[in-house]
């Protein structure tokens, strides 16, 4: 039995619970490693002063543009790759890989052009001070021009995960992260023979680390070290496949954009109540990120298995994999939710010890943690449906819960006497709850099982 056939057999014939954990643990670690890039940059750049850290923070908002489009293409790629690989169709699996890389190159060129000509106006639009703009422009230009390293790296990682190999991308992300950690201080502070580049050095370190990671995963595909092997001479542009990836990608990208926009609007509403409220909400978002990082990895696990099982003509196994994964994540968030609800001040003090921040933040946690189970169910089942190629339904649920529920209630509830910021926190809780209920309802209807990719 060939390597690809063995991998397909393990996931389509073995224990569903075992398959979940085979994929989940390297995906969780891989997600953590990907997020370490920005954390490491912020730690070292923070030593250069407030203007430097503000430049990187503002740049991060603009860099989310990359992630919005990239996440959509990766979602479409993973859905199609897992479906065709699950069906045992290696030829069409590789055809999707070629078209995905083509889209990655096109996106890279567009972002490079945007980075060269629009970084300064964009930072000015965000209200950056002259010193921040001076530091941020060269940093952003390097990040955007070098975005192809992240894009190709991320897309190939999605391909490997889509065929059931989550360990290889995790190892390469670990290599890239270690390189970034080593290069950051050398290039930022000019240690030894390296030039002192300041904030720009962080960008060079990031692009270099990602570039080496991209080279390694591309080489792995070329040599067939993982489950499939590609050959550049086989590349043929197939506009039908390109369009099918885009058709899945657009709603996925809109999802990410809507979530980011919703967070910005809520932040603006919170800002009316002062700096301490903003700080408390900021801490709350950091804690929510901690909760959601493993959720995104488990959701990606569910998406991969749903696609593989649908490709193998086993929709019942697809549904079972999604439900089991949602159950595991539900247990995780309930445990953290109990901790956050029981001792919120203790948790928040790890980020900020200001009495007002502790008081407001404690109310935020106690009012939002009851919605964590619904958040868990909505996240996993939404990503599972996306893995089947149905990205439209999760997008519509997200748009409705944010724009028809969360934002209107966040504007109205604080006006009730005695509510204040509690009204905003309650609006978030209601939105998460409705989101989870709707996502579960649409998943149970099972229309995602009939989606053709």
N, C-alpha and C positions, 0 to 999 in steps of 0.2 A: 504494500500500500504506500503511495507517494505521500510526501510531507503534507501537501495541501489536502489530500483525501483524509489523512489521519486527523488533521485539525478539524475538518468539517465533521468527521465522525464523532470526535470527542464532544463537540458542542451540540450536534443535532441528535445524538443517540444516548449520550451519557446523562447523569443526574443533572437536573436543572439547577438545583441549589449549588452543586459543585461547580458547574459552569459559571454561575454568577460570581463565586469567590475567586475562580481562576482568573477572571477578567477584572474583578473589582479592585483587588489590592494594588496591582501595578497602576491602575488608572487613578486611584486616590493619590498614590505617591507621585505619579506623573503630574497631576494637577497642582499639587503642593510645590513641586519643583518649578513648574511654569510660573507660578505666582511669586516665587522667590526672586526672580529677575528684578522686578520693580522694587521689592523690599530691600534687596541688597544695594541697589542704586541709591535709594533714599537714605539708607544708613550711612553710606560713605559720603554722599553729597551733603548730607546734613551737617558735616563738620566744616563745610565751606561757608556757612552762614545762612541767614533767612532768605536772602535773595536767590541763592543757589537752589535751596530746597523748594522755594516757590516756583522757580522756573521748571523744575522737574515735575512738580505737582500739577501745574497748569498744562504742561506738555502731556501729562498722563490723560487729561480730559480729551485732548485732541487725538491722542493715540488710540482712544476707545473707538475712533472711526475705523481704524484698521480692524479691530476685533469684531465690530458689528458686521462688516462685510465678510471677513474671514470665517467667522462662526457659521454664517449662512452657507457658504460654499462647502465648508467642512461637513456640515450637517447633510447637505445633499450628496456629497461624496460618500460619506459613511453609510447612508441609507441605501444607496445603489450598490456599493461594493458588497455590503453584508448580504443584500438580497441575492445578487448574482452568485456570490461565492457559496452561499447556502444552497443554491440550486445546482452547484457543481459546474457552473459555466465560467471556466477560467478565462476564456477568450473575451467575454463581455466584461468580466471583472477588470481585466487589464485595459480594455477600451475606456472604461470609466476613469481609470487612473490617469491615462494619457490626457483625457479631456479636462480632468480636474487640474492637472499641472499646467495645461494651457491657460485655463482661467486664472490660475495663480500668477502666471507671468503677466497676463493682461492687467490684473489688479495691481501688481507690483509697479508696472510702468506708470499707471494712472496715479498711484500714491507718490511715486518719485517726483512726478511733475507737480503735483499739489505741494509737496514738501519744498521744492525749489522756489516756487513763486508765491505761495500763500501763507507761509509760516508766520511772517511778521504781522501781516494784517489780522491773522487769526488770533495771535497773542494780544494784539491791541484791542480786538473786539472783546476778549475776555477780561479786559481791564488791567492788563499787566503793567506794572511800573516800568519806566525806561531801563532800570538796571536789570529787572527780571527779563524783559524782552531781549536785552543785549546778550544775556546768558542763554536764554531759551531758544533763540533762532538757530544758532549753529548746532545745538543739541538736537532739535527737531529735524533739521535738514538731514543730518546723518541718519537718524532713526527712520525717516520716511524714504530716503534714497536707498537705504539698506533694508527696507521692509521685505524685500524678496527673500532674505534669509529666514525671517520669521514665517512668512507665508508658505514657502515651499516646505520648510521644516514641519510646520503645523499640519499641512495637508497630507504629507507622507505619513506622519504619525497617525492621522485619522484613517488613512488607508489601512495601515497595519492593524489598528484597533478594530477596524471594520471586518477584517478577516480572522479576528480572534487572537491576534498577537499584541497584547498590551505590554508585555515585558520588554520587548526591544525598544519601543519609544521611551519607556520609563528610564532605561539604562542610558540612552543617548541624551535625554533631558538632564539626567544627573551629571553627565560629562559636561554638557554645555553650562550648567549652573556652577559647577566647580571652577570652570575656566573663567566665568564672569566674576566669581568671588575673588579669584587670584588677580585678574587683570584690573578690576576696579581701583583698588588702592594704588597699583603701579602706575596707571595712566592718569588718575585724578591728581595724585600728589607728586608724581614724578620721582618715584623711588628708583634708585640705581641708575641704569642707563636709559630708563624710559623718560619721555618728555612729560613735563607737568602741564596737563591739558585742562585741569579743572572739571567743570560740568561736562564739557565736550568729551573728556576722557571716559565718562560713564557711558555715553552713547557709543563710543568706539568699542569699549569692552563688551557691551550688550550685543552689538552687531557682529563682533568677532566670535563671541560664544555661540550665538545663533547660527552664524555662518558655518562654523565647524560642525555643529550639530546637523545642519542641513546637508552638508557634504557626506557625513557618515550615514544618515538614513538613505540618501540617494544611492550611495555606493552599495548599501545593503539590498536595495531593490534591484540594482543592476546585476549584482552577483548572485541573487536568489538565495541569500543567506537566511531570509525569513521564509514565509510560506509561498510567496509568488515571486516571479522574476520578470522584469520588464526589459525590453530591448529598444533603444532609441530608433533603430531602423524600422520598427513596426509602427511607429507613430503615424497616425492618419487623423486629420481633423474631422470630427463627426459632429456636425452642427445639431443633429437631432439629440445626441447624448448631452451636448453642451447645454441645449435648451432645457432638457429634463433636469439637469443638475440645478440650473438657474431657477426653474419653476419651484423646486423644493427649497432652494436657498433664499428666495425673496421673502417669503413669510417668516423664515427663521431669522433673517437679518432684521426684519421689522420688529420681531419679538424683542431682540436685544436693544434696538433703538428705543422702543416704547418703554422698556424697563428703565433705561438710563434717563430718558426724559421724565418719567414719573418720579424718579429719585430727585432730579433737579427741581421739579415743581414743588415737591414736598419740602425740600430744603429751603426753598424760597418762602414757603408758608411758615415754616418753623422760625425763619430768620426774623419775622415780625415780633417774636417773643423774646428776642435778645440773644446775646452771645452765649450765655450759659445753656440756653435751650438748644442752640446749634451744636455746641460742644457735646451735649448729652445725646443728641440725635446722631452725631458723628461717631461716638463710641458705640451706640446701638448698631449702626451700620457695620462697624468693624466686627462686632460680635456676630451679627447675622452672616457676614462673609465667612467666619469660622464655621458656622453651622452649614452653610451652603456648599462649601468647597467639596466635602465628601459627597454631598448630594448630586452635584454636577457629574462627579466621577461615576457614582452609582447609576445616574440617569443615562450616561453614555454607555454603561454596561448593559442596561435594559434595552437601549436603542440598538446596540449591536446584536444582542440575542434575538430581539424581535425580528430584525431583518434576516438573520441567519435562519431562524425557524420558519418564517414565511417563505423564504427561498426554498426551503426543504419541504414545503407544502404541509406544514404542521402549525396551523393557527392557534390551536388549543395550547400548545407548548409555548407559543409566543405570549399569549395572555398570562399563562402561569408564571413565566419568567418575570414579566412586568409586575405582577402582584407580589411575588416573593421579594423582589428588589425593593418595592415600595414598603413592604413590611419591615425589612431590615433597616431602611432609612428612618422609618417611623419610630422604631425603637431607639435609634440614635438620638433623634431630635427630642423625643420625650424625656430621655435621661438628662440632656442638656437643659431642656426647658424647666425641669424640676429644680435643677441647680440655680438657674437664672431667677426663677420665681422665689425660691426659698431665701437666697442670700444675694440679692441684686447689688447692694452697696459693695459687698466684698468683690464681686466680679468687676464692677465699674472702676473700683479703686486701682485696679491694675493698669488702667489707662489714664485716669484723672482723679485727683483727691479733693477737688474743690467741693465744698459742701452743697452749693446750688446744683452743680453738675450731678453729684451723687443723688440728690433728692429728685431732680427731674428724670434722671436716667433710671432710677429705681422704679418710678411710675411707668416709664416706657417699657421696661422689661416685664413688669407684672401685668401690664395690659396687653402686650403683644405675644407673650409666650403661650397663652392658651390657643393661639392660632397656628403654632408650629406644626401640629399633626396635619392640619389641612395644607399647610405650605409644603410639607414632605410629600403628601399624596399627589398634590398638583404638579410638583416639580418632576417626580419620577414618571408619572403616567403621561404627562405632557411630552417628555423626552422620548418615552416609549412609542408614542404615536408618531413623533417625528422620525424615529427609526424605521417606521413602516412606510415613510414617505408622506405622511399627512402632517405637514407643518402649518397648514391653514387653520385647522381647528384650534390648536394651542395658541396660535397668534390671536385669533378672534377672542378667545377666553381672556388672554392677557390684556388686550386692548379694552375689553368691556370692564374687567375688574379694576383697571387703573383709571380709565377716563370716565367711566359711568358710575363707579362706586367710590374708589379711594380718594381721588382729587375733589369731587363735589362734596363728599362728607368731610374731608379735611378742611374745606373752606367753611362749611356750615356748622359743624359740631362745636368748634372752639367758641362760637358766638353765644352758645348756651351759657347762662350765668353759672360760674363756678367750674366750668370745664377747662378752658385754656388749652394748654398743650395736650391735656388728657384727651381732648376731642380728636386731635390729630392721631394720637396713638390708637384710639378706638377705631378710627377710620381705616388705619392700616390693618388692624385685626379683622375687621369685617371684610375688607377686600381679599385678604389671604383666605379667609374661610369660604367665601363665595367662589374664589378661584379654584380651591381644592374640590369643592362639591361639583362644580361644573365640569372640571377636568375628569373626575371620576365618572360622572354621568355619561359624558361623550365616549370615554374609554369603554364603559360597560355596553354601550350600544353596538360596538364592534365594527363600525363602518371602516375603520382603519385597516381591517383585515382584507378588504377588497381593493385597497389602493394599488394601482399599477405604477411602478417607478420607471 
